[in-house]
Amino acid sequence: MNIKEAEKLVRKHLSDQIGIQYHPDPPVTIYGFNPEENLLFSFSLFRPPMVGGSNYIAVSKATGEVRVLRMLGE
């Protein structure tokens, strides 16, 4: 196995560890977020979704710009 093959395996493993969930409506008020203009997702890394705060990411419907919003909620 060479470095490129190993890197491909690592990327696959990491992508399998990312949990993503779409939210049609924000669960909390998010400053500067407009659900008419953006799609909202929560994500978790290396763990299943848990009760409490979550990390959120928004994608602009018009431009495809991705913004990491931060952890929101309790």
Biopython code that builds the backbone (N, CA, C, O; Angstrom):
import numpy as np
from Bio.PDB.StructureBuilder import StructureBuilder

atoms = [
    (1, "MET", "N", (0.858, -1.181, 0.000)),
    (1, "MET", "CA", (0.000, 0.000, 0.000)),
    (1, "MET", "C", (0.898, 1.236, 0.000)),
    (1, "MET", "O", (1.912, 1.289, 0.695)),
    (2, "ASN", "N", (0.500, 2.226, -0.795)),
    (2, "ASN", "CA", (1.275, 3.463, -0.825)),
    (2, "ASN", "C", (0.527, 4.564, -0.053)),
    (2, "ASN", "O", (-0.573, 4.346, 0.456)),
    (3, "ILE", "N", (1.133, 5.719, 0.019)),
    (3, "ILE", "CA", (0.571, 6.836, 0.786)),
    (3, "ILE", "C", (-0.783, 7.266, 0.235)),
    (3, "ILE", "O", (-1.705, 7.527, 1.008)),
    (4, "LYS", "N", (-0.920, 7.342, -1.071)),
    (4, "LYS", "CA", (-2.196, 7.770, -1.690)),
    (4, "LYS", "C", (-3.326, 6.802, -1.331)),
    (4, "LYS", "O", (-4.433, 7.233, -1.012)),
    (5, "GLU", "N", (-3.052, 5.503, -1.380)),
    (5, "GLU", "CA", (-4.068, 4.507, -1.037)),
    (5, "GLU", "C", (-4.455, 4.606, 0.436)),
    (5, "GLU", "O", (-5.633, 4.520, 0.786)),
    (6, "ALA", "N", (-3.454, 4.787, 1.294)),
    (6, "ALA", "CA", (-3.709, 4.919, 2.727)),
    (6, "ALA", "C", (-4.523, 6.178, 3.010)),
    (6, "ALA", "O", (-5.447, 6.154, 3.823)),
    (7, "GLU", "N", (-4.182, 7.274, 2.342)),
    (7, "GLU", "CA", (-4.918, 8.524, 2.524)),
    (7, "GLU", "C", (-6.377, 8.352, 2.111)),
    (7, "GLU", "O", (-7.276, 8.868, 2.776)),
    (8, "LYS", "N", (-6.610, 7.641, 1.034)),
    (8, "LYS", "CA", (-7.977, 7.381, 0.581)),
    (8, "LYS", "C", (-8.757, 6.594, 1.634)),
    (8, "LYS", "O", (-9.928, 6.881, 1.881)),
    (9, "LEU", "N", (-8.119, 5.613, 2.250)),
    (9, "LEU", "CA", (-8.764, 4.838, 3.310)),
    (9, "LEU", "C", (-9.072, 5.703, 4.535)),
    (9, "LEU", "O", (-10.139, 5.584, 5.137)),
    (10, "VAL", "N", (-8.131, 6.569, 4.892)),
    (10, "VAL", "CA", (-8.348, 7.463, 6.032)),
    (10, "VAL", "C", (-9.506, 8.417, 5.751)),
    (10, "VAL", "O", (-10.351, 8.630, 6.619)),
    (11, "ARG", "N", (-9.555, 8.990, 4.554)),
    (11, "ARG", "CA", (-10.651, 9.900, 4.204)),
    (11, "ARG", "C", (-12.001, 9.181, 4.247)),
    (11, "ARG", "O", (-12.988, 9.744, 4.720)),
    (12, "LYS", "N", (-12.047, 7.953, 3.759)),
    (12, "LYS", "CA", (-13.283, 7.170, 3.797)),
    (12, "LYS", "C", (-13.701, 6.918, 5.241)),
    (12, "LYS", "O", (-14.869, 7.085, 5.594)),
    (13, "HIS", "N", (-12.752, 6.518, 6.068)),
    (13, "HIS", "CA", (-13.056, 6.262, 7.474)),
    (13, "HIS", "C", (-13.591, 7.523, 8.158)),
    (13, "HIS", "O", (-14.592, 7.463, 8.874)),
    (14, "LEU", "N", (-12.936, 8.653, 7.944)),
    (14, "LEU", "CA", (-13.379, 9.898, 8.565)),
    (14, "LEU", "C", (-14.767, 10.308, 8.070)),
    (14, "LEU", "O", (-15.597, 10.752, 8.863)),
    (15, "SER", "N", (-15.025, 10.166, 6.779)),
    (15, "SER", "CA", (-16.335, 10.558, 6.255)),
    (15, "SER", "C", (-17.435, 9.674, 6.830)),
    (15, "SER", "O", (-18.565, 10.129, 7.004)),
    (16, "ASP", "N", (-17.115, 8.404, 7.129)),
    (16, "ASP", "CA", (-18.097, 7.511, 7.744)),
    (16, "ASP", "C", (-18.390, 7.888, 9.198)),
    (16, "ASP", "O", (-19.401, 7.457, 9.753)),
    (17, "GLN", "N", (-17.527, 8.678, 9.813)),
    (17, "GLN", "CA", (-17.678, 9.058, 11.216)),
    (17, "GLN", "C", (-18.429, 10.378, 11.401)),
    (17, "GLN", "O", (-18.624, 10.824, 12.531)),
    (18, "ILE", "N", (-18.845, 10.995, 10.316)),
    (18, "ILE", "CA", (-19.542, 12.280, 10.378)),
    (18, "ILE", "C", (-21.043, 12.031, 10.275)),
    (18, "ILE", "O", (-21.527, 11.490, 9.281)),
    (19, "GLY", "N", (-21.774, 12.432, 11.317)),
    (19, "GLY", "CA", (-23.233, 12.343, 11.284)),
    (19, "GLY", "C", (-23.810, 13.683, 10.850)),
    (19, "GLY", "O", (-23.387, 14.726, 11.347)),
    (20, "ILE", "N", (-24.764, 13.669, 9.933)),
    (20, "ILE", "CA", (-25.377, 14.898, 9.421)),
    (20, "ILE", "C", (-26.893, 14.741, 9.463)),
    (20, "ILE", "O", (-27.439, 13.715, 9.055)),
    (21, "GLN", "N", (-27.571, 15.793, 9.972)),
    (21, "GLN", "CA", (-29.031, 15.769, 10.014)),
    (21, "GLN", "C", (-29.573, 17.113, 9.520)),
    (21, "GLN", "O", (-29.163, 18.172, 9.994)),
    (22, "TYR", "N", (-30.498, 17.052, 8.565)),
    (22, "TYR", "CA", (-31.144, 18.253, 8.029)),
    (22, "TYR", "C", (-32.208, 18.745, 9.010)),
    (22, "TYR", "O", (-32.915, 17.940, 9.616)),
    (23, "HIS", "N", (-32.321, 20.065, 9.166)),
    (23, "HIS", "CA", (-33.335, 20.685, 10.025)),
    (23, "HIS", "C", (-34.136, 21.681, 9.182)),
    (23, "HIS", "O", (-33.612, 22.733, 8.815)),
    (24, "PRO", "N", (-35.402, 21.363, 8.869)),
    (24, "PRO", "CA", (-36.206, 22.294, 8.071)),
    (24, "PRO", "C", (-36.470, 23.601, 8.810)),
    (24, "PRO", "O", (-36.644, 24.645, 8.181)),
    (25, "ASP", "N", (-36.500, 23.551, 10.133)),
    (25, "ASP", "CA", (-36.696, 24.753, 10.959)),
    (25, "ASP", "C", (-35.611, 24.780, 12.029)),
    (25, "ASP", "O", (-35.317, 23.746, 12.628)),
    (26, "PRO", "N", (-35.014, 25.937, 12.278)),
    (26, "PRO", "CA", (-33.996, 26.031, 13.321)),
    (26, "PRO", "C", (-34.600, 25.681, 14.686)),
    (26, "PRO", "O", (-35.682, 26.170, 15.011)),
    (27, "PRO", "N", (-33.931, 24.849, 15.489)),
    (27, "PRO", "CA", (-34.448, 24.504, 16.808)),
    (27, "PRO", "C", (-34.308, 25.651, 17.810)),
    (27, "PRO", "O", (-34.993, 25.673, 18.832)),
    (28, "VAL", "N", (-33.429, 26.592, 17.516)),
    (28, "VAL", "CA", (-33.232, 27.789, 18.339)),
    (28, "VAL", "C", (-33.075, 28.978, 17.394)),
    (28, "VAL", "O", (-32.848, 28.802, 16.197)),
    (29, "THR", "N", (-33.197, 30.181, 17.936)),
    (29, "THR", "CA", (-32.969, 31.374, 17.129)),
    (29, "THR", "C", (-31.485, 31.473, 16.790)),
    (29, "THR", "O", (-30.632, 31.359, 17.670)),
    (30, "ILE", "N", (-31.187, 31.682, 15.528)),
    (30, "ILE", "CA", (-29.800, 31.771, 15.076)),
    (30, "ILE", "C", (-29.603, 33.139, 14.434)),
    (30, "ILE", "O", (-30.210, 33.449, 13.409)),
    (31, "TYR", "N", (-28.749, 33.952, 15.049)),
    (31, "TYR", "CA", (-28.486, 35.293, 14.552)),
    (31, "TYR", "C", (-27.979, 35.229, 13.110)),
    (31, "TYR", "O", (-27.036, 34.495, 12.815)),
    (32, "GLY", "N", (-28.601, 35.992, 12.216)),
    (32, "GLY", "CA", (-28.168, 36.094, 10.831)),
    (32, "GLY", "C", (-28.554, 34.909, 9.957)),
    (32, "GLY", "O", (-28.108, 34.816, 8.814)),
    (33, "PHE", "N", (-29.376, 34.004, 10.476)),
    (33, "PHE", "CA", (-29.787, 32.852, 9.691)),
    (33, "PHE", "C", (-31.201, 33.060, 9.190)),
    (33, "PHE", "O", (-32.111, 33.326, 9.975)),
    (34, "ASN", "N", (-31.390, 32.939, 7.873)),
    (34, "ASN", "CA", (-32.706, 33.072, 7.263)),
    (34, "ASN", "C", (-33.050, 31.742, 6.597)),
    (34, "ASN", "O", (-32.422, 31.377, 5.603)),
    (35, "PRO", "N", (-34.053, 30.996, 7.134)),
    (35, "PRO", "CA", (-34.385, 29.698, 6.544)),
    (35, "PRO", "C", (-34.923, 29.781, 5.123)),
    (35, "PRO", "O", (-34.964, 28.769, 4.424)),
    (36, "GLU", "N", (-35.337, 30.969, 4.680)),
    (36, "GLU", "CA", (-35.777, 31.142, 3.292)),
    (36, "GLU", "C", (-34.580, 31.103, 2.334)),
    (36, "GLU", "O", (-34.726, 30.766, 1.159)),
    (37, "GLU", "N", (-33.404, 31.449, 2.848)),
    (37, "GLU", "CA", (-32.207, 31.563, 2.008)),
    (37, "GLU", "C", (-31.173, 30.465, 2.249)),
    (37, "GLU", "O", (-30.242, 30.307, 1.459)),
    (38, "ASN", "N", (-31.330, 29.707, 3.334)),
    (38, "ASN", "CA", (-30.308, 28.728, 3.710)),
    (38, "ASN", "C", (-30.916, 27.393, 4.097)),
    (38, "ASN", "O", (-32.065, 27.319, 4.533)),
    (39, "LEU", "N", (-30.132, 26.342, 3.931)),
    (39, "LEU", "CA", (-30.467, 25.018, 4.430)),
    (39, "LEU", "C", (-29.642, 24.798, 5.696)),
    (39, "LEU", "O", (-28.469, 25.169, 5.745)),
    (40, "LEU", "N", (-30.242, 24.204, 6.708)),
    (40, "LEU", "CA", (-29.583, 24.052, 7.997)),
    (40, "LEU", "C", (-29.375, 22.574, 8.321)),
    (40, "LEU", "O", (-30.284, 21.756, 8.175)),
    (41, "PHE", "N", (-28.167, 22.253, 8.762)),
    (41, "PHE", "CA", (-27.816, 20.892, 9.158)),
    (41, "PHE", "C", (-27.112, 20.932, 10.508)),
    (41, "PHE", "O", (-26.398, 21.887, 10.815)),
    (42, "SER", "N", (-27.316, 19.896, 11.308)),
    (42, "SER", "CA", (-26.460, 19.691, 12.472)),
    (42, "SER", "C", (-25.487, 18.586, 12.091)),
    (42, "SER", "O", (-25.761, 17.767, 11.214)),
    (43, "PHE", "N", (-24.349, 18.581, 12.766)),
    (43, "PHE", "CA", (-23.375, 17.539, 12.478)),
    (43, "PHE", "C", (-22.665, 17.116, 13.749)),
    (43, "PHE", "O", (-22.507, 17.893, 14.690)),
    (44, "SER", "N", (-22.245, 15.871, 13.747)),
    (44, "SER", "CA", (-21.470, 15.335, 14.866)),
    (44, "SER", "C", (-20.269, 14.592, 14.285)),
    (44, "SER", "O", (-20.346, 13.983, 13.218)),
    (45, "LEU", "N", (-19.181, 14.659, 15.005)),
    (45, "LEU", "CA", (-17.948, 14.004, 14.575)),
    (45, "LEU", "C", (-17.567, 12.930, 15.588)),
    (45, "LEU", "O", (-17.447, 13.214, 16.779)),
    (46, "PHE", "N", (-17.382, 11.725, 15.128)),
    (46, "PHE", "CA", (-16.904, 10.614, 15.953)),
    (46, "PHE", "C", (-17.832, 10.223, 17.094)),
    (46, "PHE", "O", (-17.389, 9.575, 18.042)),
    (47, "ARG", "N", (-19.089, 10.593, 17.033)),
    (47, "ARG", "CA", (-20.037, 10.190, 18.073)),
    (47, "ARG", "C", (-21.446, 10.283, 17.522)),
    (47, "ARG", "O", (-21.694, 11.049, 16.591)),
    (48, "PRO", "N", (-22.369, 9.522, 18.077)),
    (48, "PRO", "CA", (-23.761, 9.647, 17.641)),
    (48, "PRO", "C", (-24.352, 10.962, 18.145)),
    (48, "PRO", "O", (-23.835, 11.536, 19.103)),
    (49, "PRO", "N", (-25.427, 11.453, 17.517)),
    (49, "PRO", "CA", (-26.086, 12.666, 18.019)),
    (49, "PRO", "C", (-26.522, 12.464, 19.468)),
    (49, "PRO", "O", (-26.958, 11.377, 19.847)),
    (50, "MET", "N", (-26.401, 13.506, 20.263)),
    (50, "MET", "CA", (-26.754, 13.420, 21.678)),
    (50, "MET", "C", (-27.744, 14.522, 22.032)),
    (50, "MET", "O", (-27.886, 15.504, 21.305)),
    (51, "VAL", "N", (-28.422, 14.344, 23.157)),
    (51, "VAL", "CA", (-29.320, 15.370, 23.673)),
    (51, "VAL", "C", (-28.459, 16.550, 24.107)),
    (51, "VAL", "O", (-27.377, 16.366, 24.665)),
    (52, "GLY", "N", (-28.943, 17.762, 23.847)),
    (52, "GLY", "CA", (-28.200, 18.952, 24.226)),
    (52, "GLY", "C", (-27.783, 19.743, 23.016)),
    (52, "GLY", "O", (-28.390, 19.631, 21.951)),
    (53, "GLY", "N", (-26.761, 20.536, 23.172)),
    (53, "GLY", "CA", (-26.288, 21.383, 22.081)),
    (53, "GLY", "C", (-25.739, 20.584, 20.922)),
    (53, "GLY", "O", (-25.247, 19.469, 21.095)),
    (54, "SER", "N", (-25.825, 21.160, 19.744)),
    (54, "SER", "CA", (-25.310, 20.530, 18.532)),
    (54, "SER", "C", (-24.526, 21.542, 17.717)),
    (54, "SER", "O", (-24.735, 22.749, 17.835)),
    (55, "ASN", "N", (-23.624, 21.040, 16.892)),
    (55, "ASN", "CA", (-22.911, 21.891, 15.945)),
    (55, "ASN", "C", (-23.781, 22.053, 14.708)),
    (55, "ASN", "O", (-24.372, 21.088, 14.223)),
    (56, "TYR", "N", (-23.857, 23.286, 14.198)),
    (56, "TYR", "CA", (-24.696, 23.561, 13.032)),
    (56, "TYR", "C", (-23.876, 24.134, 11.891)),
    (56, "TYR", "O", (-22.861, 24.802, 12.085)),
    (57, "ILE", "N", (-24.363, 23.840, 10.691)),
    (57, "ILE", "CA", (-23.733, 24.333, 9.474)),
    (57, "ILE", "C", (-24.864, 24.742, 8.521)),
    (57, "ILE", "O", (-25.868, 24.039, 8.410)),
    (58, "ALA", "N", (-24.701, 25.866, 7.843)),
    (58, "ALA", "CA", (-25.721, 26.364, 6.916)),
    (58, "ALA", "C", (-25.154, 26.417, 5.506)),
    (58, "ALA", "O", (-23.977, 26.713, 5.301)),
    (59, "VAL", "N", (-26.019, 26.125, 4.537)),
    (59, "VAL", "CA", (-25.632, 26.183, 3.131)),
    (59, "VAL", "C", (-26.580, 27.146, 2.416)),
    (59, "VAL", "O", (-27.799, 26.984, 2.470)),
    (60, "SER", "N", (-26.010, 28.145, 1.747)),
    (60, "SER", "CA", (-26.806, 29.105, 1.000)),
    (60, "SER", "C", (-27.463, 28.408, -0.186)),
    (60, "SER", "O", (-26.793, 27.722, -0.957)),
    (61, "LYS", "N", (-28.769, 28.584, -0.329)),
    (61, "LYS", "CA", (-29.491, 28.014, -1.462)),
    (61, "LYS", "C", (-29.054, 28.664, -2.770)),
    (61, "LYS", "O", (-29.035, 28.007, -3.811)),
    (62, "ALA", "N", (-28.707, 29.939, -2.728)),
    (62, "ALA", "CA", (-28.364, 30.680, -3.947)),
    (62, "ALA", "C", (-26.926, 30.455, -4.404)),
    (62, "ALA", "O", (-26.674, 30.260, -5.593)),
    (63, "THR", "N", (-25.979, 30.480, -3.457)),
    (63, "THR", "CA", (-24.568, 30.458, -3.846)),
    (63, "THR", "C", (-23.852, 29.150, -3.520)),
    (63, "THR", "O", (-22.790, 28.869, -4.076)),
    (64, "GLY", "N", (-24.431, 28.345, -2.615)),
    (64, "GLY", "CA", (-23.755, 27.128, -2.182)),
    (64, "GLY", "C", (-22.692, 27.377, -1.125)),
    (64, "GLY", "O", (-21.980, 26.456, -0.726)),
    (65, "GLU", "N", (-22.582, 28.637, -0.666)),
    (65, "GLU", "CA", (-21.610, 28.951, 0.385)),
    (65, "GLU", "C", (-21.958, 28.158, 1.645)),
    (65, "GLU", "O", (-23.122, 28.066, 2.034)),
    (66, "VAL", "N", (-20.931, 27.589, 2.272)),
    (66, "VAL", "CA", (-21.105, 26.816, 3.492)),
    (66, "VAL", "C", (-20.565, 27.640, 4.664)),
    (66, "VAL", "O", (-19.440, 28.138, 4.621)),
    (67, "ARG", "N", (-21.394, 27.774, 5.717)),
    (67, "ARG", "CA", (-20.970, 28.509, 6.930)),
    (67, "ARG", "C", (-21.132, 27.605, 8.133)),
    (67, "ARG", "O", (-22.213, 27.068, 8.373)),
    (68, "VAL", "N", (-20.050, 27.434, 8.895)),
    (68, "VAL", "CA", (-20.135, 26.732, 10.164)),
    (68, "VAL", "C", (-20.649, 27.744, 11.175)),
    (68, "VAL", "O", (-20.028, 28.787, 11.383)),
    (69, "LEU", "N", (-21.778, 27.444, 11.804)),
    (69, "LEU", "CA", (-22.419, 28.406, 12.689)),
    (69, "LEU", "C", (-21.892, 28.335, 14.119)),
    (69, "LEU", "O", (-21.746, 29.379, 14.753)),
    (70, "ARG", "N", (-21.610, 27.194, 14.634)),
    (70, "ARG", "CA", (-21.058, 26.896, 15.956)),
    (70, "ARG", "C", (-22.014, 25.990, 16.705)),
    (70, "ARG", "O", (-23.047, 25.583, 16.173)),
    (71, "MET", "N", (-21.664, 25.678, 17.940)),
    (71, "MET", "CA", (-22.543, 24.869, 18.762)),
    (71, "MET", "C", (-23.661, 25.753, 19.297)),
    (71, "MET", "O", (-23.423, 26.833, 19.838)),
    (72, "LEU", "N", (-24.891, 25.265, 19.131)),
    (72, "LEU", "CA", (-26.073, 25.997, 19.580)),
    (72, "LEU", "C", (-26.936, 25.071, 20.429)),
    (72, "LEU", "O", (-26.907, 23.852, 20.264)),
    (73, "GLY", "N", (-27.685, 25.654, 21.317)),
    (73, "GLY", "CA", (-28.573, 24.871, 22.180)),
    (73, "GLY", "C", (-27.922, 24.603, 23.516)),
    (73, "GLY", "O", (-26.828, 25.088, 23.805)),
    (74, "GLU", "N", (-28.607, 23.831, 24.316)),
    (74, "GLU", "CA", (-28.113, 23.567, 25.678)),
    (74, "GLU", "C", (-27.330, 22.291, 25.749)),
    (74, "GLU", "O", (-26.846, 21.922, 26.819)),
]
sb = StructureBuilder()
sb.init_structure("model")
sb.init_model(0)
sb.init_chain("A")
sb.init_seg("    ")
for serial, (resi, resn, name, xyz) in enumerate(atoms, 1):
    if name == "N":
        sb.init_residue(resn, " ", resi, " ")
    sb.init_atom(name, np.array(xyz, "f"), 0.0, 1.0, " ", f" {name:<3s}", serial, name[0])
structure = sb.get_structure()
